[in-house]
Amino acid sequence: MRPLYSESGKQTSLRSDFIYAFFMVLGVTCIIVTIIDCYMVYVRNTRMLEKNAGSTMERAVKTLAQPLWHYDVDFIRTFADILANDRSLVHLEVFDEQGKTLVVKDRTGDAPATARIRWELDRTVSYNGKGIGRVVMTFTNSDVWRLTQQMIFSDLAIMFSALFAVLGTTWILLNRQILKPLGVMEKAFHRISAGDYSRRVRLRKNNELSVIAHEFNTMVEQVALRDSRIRESETNYRNLVEGTTDIIFRTNLDGCLVYMNQNFEKWTGFHVTDFLGVPFFELLASGYGSDDFEQLKQGAFEGRTNLHEIQLIKADGSLIHMELNITIQKDFDGSSMGAMGIARDITRRKHSEDELRKYEQMVAASSDCMWLVDRALSMQAVNKAYLLATRRDRYELINRPVAEVLGEPLFAEHVKPYLEACLLGKNVRHRAWVGFPKRGLRFVDFTFYPSFDAAGAVSGVVVNERDLTEQKTLETKLQQSQKMEAIGTLAGGIAHDFNNILGGIIGYAEMIEMFDVEGNDRVAVRIEHILKGAYRARELVDQILTFSRHGEQEKSQLSLSPIVKESLKFLRASIPSTIRICEKIDCPDDAVVANATQVHQVLMNLCTNASYAMHERGGTLTVSLCNVDVDSDQAWGLSGVLPGPHVQLSVADTGPGIEPEVIDRIFDPFFTTKQTGDGTGMGLAVVHGIVKHFNGAVTVTSVPGEGAAFHVLIPACPDAGETVTEEARVTMSRGRGKILFVDDEEELVSFSSEILSHLGYDVAAETSSIRARRRFMQDPDAFDLVITDQTMPEMTGFDLALEVMAVRPELPVVLCTGFSSSRLEEEARAAGIRCFMKKPIGARQLADLVSRVLRREPVA
């Protein structure tokens, strides 16, 4: 067996220890057994000697009884010699009855030195009951020691043989059952101690040693597993430390570097070995010192979060932004042994943070409401615009379900379907009128963008909510403007055709009235009714043209009563039959400075709102016009109104009225209580703006459940004069001159030629502007006046007038049109056209016009 090391450090082995112990045990056993055997043999021999001595004495007494009786000295001597052969008997003496010594045998001097114990036997010899002598014997223990030695030697031989046999057998068994397995275990232990954990102790016997071997094998497996884990942990740790992109370092208690991984060289370009033993703060950019590092360590001691941004110097002098984390290293007893730090390159993160900060500023500065929703449809983030729009705090919204934030109806209709579609990875857009709990009805453009996590999976939805109410309203106004422009264009065409029709009707009716009804009152009355209707139709067409005309609306002095009555006539056809119109006009002084079209627009807007308020149950729409006097106190409460006489236009309904909480907002642009698509919220705002333009004011009174009334105050002014509603009865004077009359309507050409010829004029009539030009160019000086329609195929009347005046600039030209813009009138007057006449033109008007133009009189 291999020598093992004891705690004292001396080499030893179990086998040598066993041999040494074997001989020690053997020696001690032999000594003890020998001593015990000696003692026992000695005692036994002593007792045997004593017994033999007594037996010898008894035999001698019996044998010498008769010789002493007969006094046979020879026999006695012979018998004494025989007894003297006993080596333990050293003295024999026989006495007769008188005490005379008969035989003496003394060998006391011949006794060996070992015969230390002696004992005497003195017996009386009797014969027939009478004492006849005495025998004295002295014995020694010399034979006892001899016999004892002989017996001890034989016993020791047997004992040693037995002991050797037992111990040999024990040694064989011990060697086989213990020492050999221990040798196997020792070899295994030696291999395992060398790191070979694959070695196992295999014992054939199933005993305590096999149990120990099994437990040892289990322990080895555990140690091997633990060692494997330690090695794996060490490998992982080393791979982690060396494989990470971070700089990992350790310092001693003085802050000097004792270890750095290779990333230091990668990031800075310096060699690690050049900085071992150097204080860590010397690696940092200027502005950092030992005090800063001590504060970091102190923070680590106190358990504070120790993330700090630092800047490391590179070999080329540039700087790296790093995030430093300092922890304190402690040994097994808890004592501090230094600091460990991890420095992470955050240069990209700093750039990303700068970019993110820019994006955050962009999102924060955006006027659009933006919010982020996770896959569970809960609010995760909102921008400032959303908080301002909803007038809510951020903590009220974050991590709350979107359905709870927006309200279930709004969420279910306008948000949930699009969020679900967007979570599938699609960009979704939705535009609609949405009724918000706090913001009211708004037209919103929702754009839903999927938000992706680092793995590219959809993690949520970014919602961009843009309020397009103003844009939508402007679009509606633009569409309305375009409609009105289309209506204006259509009205121009209608007016042109209708005015041509009216021109023929009015012209021929007036000719009948002037020339053919004399003495026939019934026909005169009927013609008068025809003319009134024609005049009324002409005014209606003019009203349509005025209402549909675009451009700057100029104010002029006018009378409100006719405009109100005319507007109500238009209104009757556009409101439900369940609404009754009550007209109350009692205004002697109804002259104001305003614009007729805008007054009409104000009245129509107010009446339309009143009609909408009663469209479900019906009711009464009351329109009144009266004079009121505004005093100083009243004027003070009406912004922009001066004290004095005013004309008050009132529109009242019997609808549900206006709620008190919204009555202060009804004149705000885009504010409306109507359903989506029923209104833009601009009607009352337009009314307010127009009335302010008239230097007036508009007020509202309302009782919920009873209705509402709007009152428009416009400053009164002197009389606007009488409104001429039918053709003035002018005296048609006769005249002379040649007139070129051009119109594409044959009826107008026919009646105009007839009336002018009847008055003495020479009329050259044409229904084509091209033929009229050709006819004029044949003899330009033959004509005294040119009357032409504006709207004609091939060439307009304006172009014809320009060509005519190019030949004869002084020739008067009258341009007639059923519909024209103010720009055309300005261009015509600038070109030198004498008169601009609106169709339809009656016979009297035509006669008066021709007479004035030819006499060079001014024409209105």
PyMOL commands that set and color helices and strands:
alter all, ss='L'
color gray80, all
select helices_A, chain A and resi 14-70+73-84+108-110+142-193+208-243+263-268+272-274+280-283+290-301+347-365+384-390+394-396+402-406+408-422+469-515+521-548+560-572+596-613+632-637+663-665+683-693+746-758+769-778+780-782+797-807+822-831+843-854
alter helices_A, ss='H'
color red, helices_A
select strands_A, chain A and resi 4-5+11-12+89-96+101-106+118-127+130-140+247-251+257-260+307-313+319-330+336-345+369-374+379-382+428-436+440-452+458-467+556-559+579-586+591-594+619-630+644-652+697-703+707-715+738-742+762-766+785-789+813-817+835-838
alter strands_A, ss='S'
color yellow, strands_A
deselect
rebuild
show_as cartoon
